[in-house]
Amino acid sequence: NAGVTQTPKFRVLKTGQSMTLLCAQDMNHEYMYWYRQDPGMGLRLIHYSVGEGTTAKGEVPDGYNVSRLKKQNFLLGLESAAPSQTSVYFCASSYLDRQGDIQYFGAGTRLSVL
Amino acid sequence: KNQVEQSPQSLIILEGKNCTLQCNYTVSPFSNLRWYKQDTGRGPVSLTIMTFSENTKSNGRYTATLDADTKQSSLHITASQLSDSASYICVVRKGDDKIIFGKGTRLHILP
């Protein structure tokens, strides 16, 4: 049981390049999320999905796109990377239990945009 | 404004000592409050989750308290270990919608 797996772990891009971050979960969770974490700031929600084929904008969606074609995968795309997108990106998934939802996080992708 | 404020920003204690981390929130309507532990270079891992009716919840050496009236929570760590060195993040869920993260408290345990 791998939980939430993110690939790649590290990436360096030049301004204007594109890339896709992949998140895979094997817990059959309905909900999946993409966050970014920057120094001195709390995790900020980029986009999320409440089920296969659905996506929604979070707090900081500009410059990112997502897709949830399969329930277990949630992709985050950067069409034209900017230095402001240098950050650590975390994917999470969750289910709802009687106490509320617990999010399970991946190990993160460290992205540098030069 | 819906906010989650954590204090202190950072804390250094000696191994074996106890410590308490604070979380104040202004989120409304309140659904639940979670404490996460984030080791350096890793993703956050859930420690506890508390709903409106719960005052105290323990997970090993970690004990979380919640005062829904004053909108305050604390995370108490007993007999700290070197492996407790991490960031501790308070997270509050607003109703059925938004999840709001605090900026975290960075805890350093010295041998």
Boltz contact constraints between the chains, C-beta under 6 A:
constraints:
  - contact:
      token1: [A, 42]
      token2: [B, 101]
      max_distance: 6.0
  - contact:
      token1: [A, 42]
      token2: [B, 102]
      max_distance: 6.0
  - contact:
      token1: [A, 42]
      token2: [B, 103]
      max_distance: 6.0
  - contact:
      token1: [A, 43]
      token2: [B, 101]
      max_distance: 6.0
  - contact:
      token1: [A, 90]
      token2: [B, 43]
      max_distance: 6.0
  - contact:
      token1: [A, 99]
      token2: [B, 49]
      max_distance: 6.0
  - contact:
      token1: [A, 100]
      token2: [B, 32]
      max_distance: 6.0
  - contact:
      token1: [A, 100]
      token2: [B, 49]
      max_distance: 6.0
  - contact:
      token1: [A, 102]
      token2: [B, 46]
      max_distance: 6.0
  - contact:
      token1: [A, 105]
      token2: [B, 43]
      max_distance: 6.0
  - contact:
      token1: [A, 105]
      token2: [B, 44]
      max_distance: 6.0
  - contact:
      token1: [A, 106]
      token2: [B, 43]
      max_distance: 6.0
  - contact:
      token1: [A, 107]
      token2: [B, 42]
      max_distance: 6.0
  - contact:
      token1: [A, 107]
      token2: [B, 43]
      max_distance: 6.0
  - contact:
      token1: [A, 108]
      token2: [B, 43]
      max_distance: 6.0
